[in-house]
Amino acid sequence: MYAGQFLAGTFPALHTHRVNATYAGIAVLVVVAAAAAALLRWPGRGTIWPFLAGLGIFGLVALQIALGFARVLTLHVPLGIVIILGSLLLAGWSWRYRQVRS
């Protein structure tokens, strides 16, 4: 929401977007997702790809932050869409996942 306001010309929204995106993206969502995927893999003996996907999203978020601070909006905006789409796909998979017992 704040990113859209900034792109529409409401420049004070940039500060709010930066604060919200940094805390929500790194501190909460990405770290929790990676921790959950690690628990799925090692104690749960599940597949490793969700853990690798979580680490990949974490790296993309770090790149996203760097691009945002550098004001490279031509890459920052599409990368944000890719991060959100990847996160939604991973979350959707997690709700459908059923571990196969052998």
Secondary structure, DSSP 8 states (H G I E B T S, - for coil): -HHHHHHTT-TTHHHHHHHHHHIIIIIIIIHHHHHHHHHHHTTT---SHHHHHHHHHHHHHHHHHHHHHTT-HHHHHHHHHHHHHHHHHHHHHHHH------
